[in-house]
Amino acid sequence: MNATTDLETIWREFAGPLRGFIRKRVASDHDVDDIFQQVFVKIQSHLGTLRETEKLQGWLYRIARNAIVDYYRSRRPSEPLPETLAIEDKPSRCALEIGPSIAAMIEQLDPKFREALRLSEYDGLTQSEIARRLGLSLSGVKSRVQRGREQLKQLLLECCRFKTDRYGNIVDCEDDCACEHCD
């Protein structure tokens, strides 16, 4: 491509391959059409920011990949925090008693994170709904919910002894936990 790349040229050369790229990753034809349209709107609105036209193809596919990721993120259900930690086999004393303490721990969070976390996890609002309610940007709400979850995790880790998986995710409480919540 040369520096005179325009949207019509991009459409002729890449519309078919980009649609196929999206179709391989998204099952619903209706959703494929929506994502494909979003990709070309982004291409049109950001084409002027492309500095290195020799990297056009990679740039186009990155826009498509990001749109697909956004599609799946928007459809991922938000899982509310459990009232109690349910361990399937033999629940530890800690697992049975820490659940009510989670609400108390949420009260210890920074107020802006606490409010976003409550609305997300307890009230079941989507992050878009929270953004409208609080008058914040969607990215701001996402950041607050994520940081609130991380702060809550740190409070839990400081309180109790947990078993974690190889990624650091909590999978169970230690049976011999002696924190104030498990005594």
Residue, then its C-alpha position, 0 to 999 in steps of 0.5 A: m500500500n502507498a500513502t494514498t490508501d483510502l477506505e475504498t481501496i481497503w474495502r476492496e482488498f480486505a473486506g472479504p478476508l476480514r469478514g472471514f477472519i471474524r466469522k471463524r471466531v464468532a458463531s452468529d452470522h448476525d454478530v459477525d455482521d455487527i462486528f464487521q461493521q464496527v471494524f470498518v467504522k473504526i478503520q474509517s474513523h482512525l485511518g488518518t492516524l495510520r503513519e506506516t501504511e506498509k503495516l496496514q494489514g496488521w493494523l486492520y487485523r488488530i482492529a478486528r481482533n480487538a473488536i472480537v475480544d470486546y464482543y466476548r467481554s461484553r457477553r461474559p456474565s458478571e458473577p456475583l460474590p458468594e455469600t459463603l465460599a462453597i467448597e464441594d467436598k468437605p467445606s472447611r470451617c473457614a469457608l463456611e464462616i468467611g462469607p459474611s465477612i466479605a461484606a465487612m471487608i468490602e466496607q474497608l475498601d476505598p469508597k469509589f472502589r467499594e461503590a463500583l464493586r457493590l453495584s457490580e457484584y451485589d446489585g448485578l448491574t452491568q458495567s455500562e449501567i454503573a457508568r451511567r448511574l455514577g456518571l463515569s466513563l465505561s473504562g473508569v468503571k471497569s478500572r474501579v471494579q477491577r481494582g476493588r476486586e483486587q483490594l478485596k482479594q488482598l484483604l482476604l489474603e491478609c486475613c486468612r490462609f488460602k490454598t491457591d492454584r498455580y495462577g494465584n487464584i483462591v481455591d480453598c481455605e486452609d483448615d488450620c486457619a486461625c484468623e478472627h473470622c475463622d475462630 
